[in-house]
Amino acid sequence: MKHLYYSEEENSNIIVAKCFYFYESKELDKYVKKILKK
């Protein structure tokens, strides 16, 4: 598992970090589509 880099001060950066994690897990597509629908 790769260490995610993000600033705990900004939730948006945490979401980006999660996107990179899901990309590694081949789940980025599903995750991004959920974000775009919001």
mmCIF file of the N, C-alpha and C atoms, coordinates in Angstrom:
data_MODEL
# 
_entry.id   MODEL 
# 
loop_
_atom_site.group_PDB 
_atom_site.id 
_atom_site.type_symbol 
_atom_site.label_atom_id 
_atom_site.label_alt_id 
_atom_site.label_comp_id 
_atom_site.label_asym_id 
_atom_site.label_entity_id 
_atom_site.label_seq_id 
_atom_site.pdbx_PDB_ins_code 
_atom_site.Cartn_x 
_atom_site.Cartn_y 
_atom_site.Cartn_z 
_atom_site.occupancy 
_atom_site.B_iso_or_equiv 
_atom_site.pdbx_formal_charge 
_atom_site.auth_seq_id 
_atom_site.auth_comp_id 
_atom_site.auth_asym_id 
_atom_site.auth_atom_id 
_atom_site.pdbx_PDB_model_num 
ATOM 1   N N  . MET A 1 1  ? 0.852   -1.201 0.000   1.00 0.00 ? 1  MET A N  1 
ATOM 2   C CA . MET A 1 1  ? 0.000   0.000  0.000   1.00 0.00 ? 1  MET A CA 1 
ATOM 3   C C  . MET A 1 1  ? 0.886   1.248  0.000   1.00 0.00 ? 1  MET A C  1 
ATOM 4   N N  . LYS A 1 2  ? 0.635   2.116  -0.956  1.00 0.00 ? 2  LYS A N  1 
ATOM 5   C CA . LYS A 1 2  ? 1.434   3.341  -1.039  1.00 0.00 ? 2  LYS A CA 1 
ATOM 6   C C  . LYS A 1 2  ? 0.935   4.365  -0.031  1.00 0.00 ? 2  LYS A C  1 
ATOM 7   N N  . HIS A 1 3  ? 1.869   5.129  0.488   1.00 0.00 ? 3  HIS A N  1 
ATOM 8   C CA . HIS A 1 3  ? 1.508   6.191  1.421   1.00 0.00 ? 3  HIS A CA 1 
ATOM 9   C C  . HIS A 1 3  ? 0.895   7.352  0.654   1.00 0.00 ? 3  HIS A C  1 
ATOM 10  N N  . LEU A 1 4  ? -0.275  7.807  1.122   1.00 0.00 ? 4  LEU A N  1 
ATOM 11  C CA . LEU A 1 4  ? -0.956  8.909  0.440   1.00 0.00 ? 4  LEU A CA 1 
ATOM 12  C C  . LEU A 1 4  ? -0.418  10.240 0.938   1.00 0.00 ? 4  LEU A C  1 
ATOM 13  N N  . TYR A 1 5  ? -0.229  11.153 0.001   1.00 0.00 ? 5  TYR A N  1 
ATOM 14  C CA . TYR A 1 5  ? 0.245   12.482 0.390   1.00 0.00 ? 5  TYR A CA 1 
ATOM 15  C C  . TYR A 1 5  ? -0.896  13.478 0.260   1.00 0.00 ? 5  TYR A C  1 
ATOM 16  N N  . TYR A 1 6  ? -1.190  14.163 1.344   1.00 0.00 ? 6  TYR A N  1 
ATOM 17  C CA . TYR A 1 6  ? -2.256  15.167 1.331   1.00 0.00 ? 6  TYR A CA 1 
ATOM 18  C C  . TYR A 1 6  ? -2.153  16.039 2.562   1.00 0.00 ? 6  TYR A C  1 
ATOM 19  N N  . SER A 1 7  ? -2.758  17.197 2.482   1.00 0.00 ? 7  SER A N  1 
ATOM 20  C CA . SER A 1 7  ? -2.768  18.122 3.613   1.00 0.00 ? 7  SER A CA 1 
ATOM 21  C C  . SER A 1 7  ? -4.016  17.881 4.443   1.00 0.00 ? 7  SER A C  1 
ATOM 22  N N  . GLU A 1 8  ? -3.846  17.578 5.701   1.00 0.00 ? 8  GLU A N  1 
ATOM 23  C CA . GLU A 1 8  ? -4.989  17.312 6.572   1.00 0.00 ? 8  GLU A CA 1 
ATOM 24  C C  . GLU A 1 8  ? -5.831  18.563 6.784   1.00 0.00 ? 8  GLU A C  1 
ATOM 25  N N  . GLU A 1 9  ? -5.302  19.694 6.360   1.00 0.00 ? 9  GLU A N  1 
ATOM 26  C CA . GLU A 1 9  ? -6.003  20.970 6.547   1.00 0.00 ? 9  GLU A CA 1 
ATOM 27  C C  . GLU A 1 9  ? -7.065  21.187 5.478   1.00 0.00 ? 9  GLU A C  1 
ATOM 28  N N  . GLU A 1 10 ? -6.943  20.462 4.376   1.00 0.00 ? 10 GLU A N  1 
ATOM 29  C CA . GLU A 1 10 ? -7.883  20.666 3.270   1.00 0.00 ? 10 GLU A CA 1 
ATOM 30  C C  . GLU A 1 10 ? -8.528  19.357 2.857   1.00 0.00 ? 10 GLU A C  1 
ATOM 31  N N  . ASN A 1 11 ? -9.854  19.289 3.044   1.00 0.00 ? 11 ASN A N  1 
ATOM 32  C CA . ASN A 1 11 ? -10.592 18.068 2.696   1.00 0.00 ? 11 ASN A CA 1 
ATOM 33  C C  . ASN A 1 11 ? -10.475 17.755 1.212   1.00 0.00 ? 11 ASN A C  1 
ATOM 34  N N  . SER A 1 12 ? -10.419 18.790 0.380   1.00 0.00 ? 12 SER A N  1 
ATOM 35  C CA . SER A 1 12 ? -10.325 18.577 -1.067  1.00 0.00 ? 12 SER A CA 1 
ATOM 36  C C  . SER A 1 12 ? -9.058  17.792 -1.401  1.00 0.00 ? 12 SER A C  1 
ATOM 37  N N  . ASN A 1 13 ? -7.977  18.098 -0.700  1.00 0.00 ? 13 ASN A N  1 
ATOM 38  C CA . ASN A 1 13 ? -6.729  17.383 -0.945  1.00 0.00 ? 13 ASN A CA 1 
ATOM 39  C C  . ASN A 1 13 ? -6.836  15.935 -0.488  1.00 0.00 ? 13 ASN A C  1 
ATOM 40  N N  . ILE A 1 14 ? -7.598  15.710 0.567   1.00 0.00 ? 14 ILE A N  1 
ATOM 41  C CA . ILE A 1 14 ? -7.797  14.344 1.047   1.00 0.00 ? 14 ILE A CA 1 
ATOM 42  C C  . ILE A 1 14 ? -8.552  13.543 -0.014  1.00 0.00 ? 14 ILE A C  1 
ATOM 43  N N  . ILE A 1 15 ? -9.541  14.189 -0.634  1.00 0.00 ? 15 ILE A N  1 
ATOM 44  C CA . ILE A 1 15 ? -10.295 13.519 -1.701  1.00 0.00 ? 15 ILE A CA 1 
ATOM 45  C C  . ILE A 1 15 ? -9.365  13.164 -2.857  1.00 0.00 ? 15 ILE A C  1 
ATOM 46  N N  . VAL A 1 16 ? -8.476  14.093 -3.202  1.00 0.00 ? 16 VAL A N  1 
ATOM 47  C CA . VAL A 1 16 ? -7.516  13.837 -4.284  1.00 0.00 ? 16 VAL A CA 1 
ATOM 48  C C  . VAL A 1 16 ? -6.614  12.661 -3.923  1.00 0.00 ? 16 VAL A C  1 
ATOM 49  N N  . ALA A 1 17 ? -6.159  12.632 -2.694  1.00 0.00 ? 17 ALA A N  1 
ATOM 50  C CA . ALA A 1 17 ? -5.299  11.537 -2.243  1.00 0.00 ? 17 ALA A CA 1 
ATOM 51  C C  . ALA A 1 17 ? -6.043  10.220 -2.346  1.00 0.00 ? 17 ALA A C  1 
ATOM 52  N N  . LYS A 1 18 ? -7.335  10.235 -1.959  1.00 0.00 ? 18 LYS A N  1 
ATOM 53  C CA . LYS A 1 18 ? -8.141  9.022  -2.047  1.00 0.00 ? 18 LYS A CA 1 
ATOM 54  C C  . LYS A 1 18 ? -8.288  8.608  -3.507  1.00 0.00 ? 18 LYS A C  1 
ATOM 55  N N  . CYS A 1 19 ? -8.397  9.582  -4.397  1.00 0.00 ? 19 CYS A N  1 
ATOM 56  C CA . CYS A 1 19 ? -8.502  9.276  -5.824  1.00 0.00 ? 19 CYS A CA 1 
ATOM 57  C C  . CYS A 1 19 ? -7.264  8.515  -6.283  1.00 0.00 ? 19 CYS A C  1 
ATOM 58  N N  . PHE A 1 20 ? -6.101  8.971  -5.856  1.00 0.00 ? 20 PHE A N  1 
ATOM 59  C CA . PHE A 1 20 ? -4.871  8.285  -6.236  1.00 0.00 ? 20 PHE A CA 1 
ATOM 60  C C  . PHE A 1 20 ? -4.842  6.874  -5.650  1.00 0.00 ? 20 PHE A C  1 
ATOM 61  N N  . TYR A 1 21 ? -5.359  6.710  -4.440  1.00 0.00 ? 21 TYR A N  1 
ATOM 62  C CA . TYR A 1 21 ? -5.390  5.388  -3.820  1.00 0.00 ? 21 TYR A CA 1 
ATOM 63  C C  . TYR A 1 21 ? -6.299  4.464  -4.614  1.00 0.00 ? 21 TYR A C  1 
ATOM 64  N N  . PHE A 1 22 ? -7.488  4.972  -4.980  1.00 0.00 ? 22 PHE A N  1 
ATOM 65  C CA . PHE A 1 22 ? -8.425  4.148  -5.734  1.00 0.00 ? 22 PHE A CA 1 
ATOM 66  C C  . PHE A 1 22 ? -7.887  3.853  -7.133  1.00 0.00 ? 22 PHE A C  1 
ATOM 67  N N  . TYR A 1 23 ? -7.102  4.788  -7.668  1.00 0.00 ? 23 TYR A N  1 
ATOM 68  C CA . TYR A 1 23 ? -6.474  4.550  -8.972  1.00 0.00 ? 23 TYR A CA 1 
ATOM 69  C C  . TYR A 1 23 ? -5.563  3.331  -8.877  1.00 0.00 ? 23 TYR A C  1 
ATOM 70  N N  . GLU A 1 24 ? -4.828  3.253  -7.781  1.00 0.00 ? 24 GLU A N  1 
ATOM 71  C CA . GLU A 1 24 ? -3.942  2.098  -7.558  1.00 0.00 ? 24 GLU A CA 1 
ATOM 72  C C  . GLU A 1 24 ? -4.767  0.830  -7.398  1.00 0.00 ? 24 GLU A C  1 
ATOM 73  N N  . SER A 1 25 ? -5.996  0.989  -6.914  1.00 0.00 ? 25 SER A N  1 
ATOM 74  C CA . SER A 1 25 ? -6.873  -0.158 -6.673  1.00 0.00 ? 25 SER A CA 1 
ATOM 75  C C  . SER A 1 25 ? -7.802  -0.415 -7.854  1.00 0.00 ? 25 SER A C  1 
ATOM 76  N N  . LYS A 1 26 ? -7.566  0.297  -8.952  1.00 0.00 ? 26 LYS A N  1 
ATOM 77  C CA . LYS A 1 26 ? -8.390  0.138  -10.155 1.00 0.00 ? 26 LYS A CA 1 
ATOM 78  C C  . LYS A 1 26 ? -9.843  0.531  -9.892  1.00 0.00 ? 26 LYS A C  1 
ATOM 79  N N  . GLU A 1 27 ? -10.062 1.432  -8.928  1.00 0.00 ? 27 GLU A N  1 
ATOM 80  C CA . GLU A 1 27 ? -11.417 1.851  -8.583  1.00 0.00 ? 27 GLU A CA 1 
ATOM 81  C C  . GLU A 1 27 ? -11.614 3.340  -8.842  1.00 0.00 ? 27 GLU A C  1 
ATOM 82  N N  . LEU A 1 28 ? -10.618 3.975  -9.451  1.00 0.00 ? 28 LEU A N  1 
ATOM 83  C CA . LEU A 1 28 ? -10.672 5.427  -9.648  1.00 0.00 ? 28 LEU A CA 1 
ATOM 84  C C  . LEU A 1 28 ? -11.903 5.836  -10.445 1.00 0.00 ? 28 LEU A C  1 
ATOM 85  N N  . ASP A 1 29 ? -12.186 5.098  -11.518 1.00 0.00 ? 29 ASP A N  1 
ATOM 86  C CA . ASP A 1 29 ? -13.309 5.444  -12.379 1.00 0.00 ? 29 ASP A CA 1 
ATOM 87  C C  . ASP A 1 29 ? -14.611 5.564  -11.592 1.00 0.00 ? 29 ASP A C  1 
ATOM 88  N N  . LYS A 1 30 ? -14.910 4.544  -10.799 1.00 0.00 ? 30 LYS A N  1 
ATOM 89  C CA . LYS A 1 30 ? -16.152 4.548  -10.024 1.00 0.00 ? 30 LYS A CA 1 
ATOM 90  C C  . LYS A 1 30 ? -16.160 5.699  -9.020  1.00 0.00 ? 30 LYS A C  1 
ATOM 91  N N  . TYR A 1 31 ? -15.030 5.914  -8.365  1.00 0.00 ? 31 TYR A N  1 
ATOM 92  C CA . TYR A 1 31 ? -14.947 6.944  -7.319  1.00 0.00 ? 31 TYR A CA 1 
ATOM 93  C C  . TYR A 1 31 ? -15.122 8.336  -7.912  1.00 0.00 ? 31 TYR A C  1 
ATOM 94  N N  . VAL A 1 32 ? -14.448 8.589  -9.037  1.00 0.00 ? 32 VAL A N  1 
ATOM 95  C CA . VAL A 1 32 ? -14.526 9.911  -9.669  1.00 0.00 ? 32 VAL A CA 1 
ATOM 96  C C  . VAL A 1 32 ? -15.949 10.187 -10.141 1.00 0.00 ? 32 VAL A C  1 
ATOM 97  N N  . LYS A 1 33 ? -16.602 9.177  -10.703 1.00 0.00 ? 33 LYS A N  1 
ATOM 98  C CA . LYS A 1 33 ? -17.968 9.366  -11.179 1.00 0.00 ? 33 LYS A CA 1 
ATOM 99  C C  . LYS A 1 33 ? -18.889 9.754  -10.030 1.00 0.00 ? 33 LYS A C  1 
ATOM 100 N N  . LYS A 1 34 ? -18.658 9.180  -8.851  1.00 0.00 ? 34 LYS A N  1 
ATOM 101 C CA . LYS A 1 34 ? -19.458 9.541  -7.675  1.00 0.00 ? 34 LYS A CA 1 
ATOM 102 C C  . LYS A 1 34 ? -19.227 11.002 -7.299  1.00 0.00 ? 34 LYS A C  1 
ATOM 103 N N  . ILE A 1 35 ? -17.972 11.441 -7.370  1.00 0.00 ? 35 ILE A N  1 
ATOM 104 C CA . ILE A 1 35 ? -17.640 12.826 -7.016  1.00 0.00 ? 35 ILE A CA 1 
ATOM 105 C C  . ILE A 1 35 ? -18.271 13.793 -8.016  1.00 0.00 ? 35 ILE A C  1 
ATOM 106 N N  . LEU A 1 36 ? -18.195 13.452 -9.303  1.00 0.00 ? 36 LEU A N  1 
ATOM 107 C CA . LEU A 1 36 ? -18.705 14.353 -10.338 1.00 0.00 ? 36 LEU A CA 1 
ATOM 108 C C  . LEU A 1 36 ? -20.218 14.509 -10.253 1.00 0.00 ? 36 LEU A C  1 
ATOM 109 N N  . LYS A 1 37 ? -20.896 13.490 -9.726  1.00 0.00 ? 37 LYS A N  1 
ATOM 110 C CA . LYS A 1 37 ? -22.356 13.561 -9.616  1.00 0.00 ? 37 LYS A CA 1 
ATOM 111 C C  . LYS A 1 37 ? -22.794 14.488 -8.499  1.00 0.00 ? 37 LYS A C  1 
ATOM 112 N N  . LYS A 1 38 ? -21.894 14.753 -7.546  1.00 0.00 ? 38 LYS A N  1 
ATOM 113 C CA . LYS A 1 38 ? -22.246 15.617 -6.411  1.00 0.00 ? 38 LYS A CA 1 
ATOM 114 C C  . LYS A 1 38 ? -22.250 17.082 -6.839  1.00 0.00 ? 38 LYS A C  1 
# 
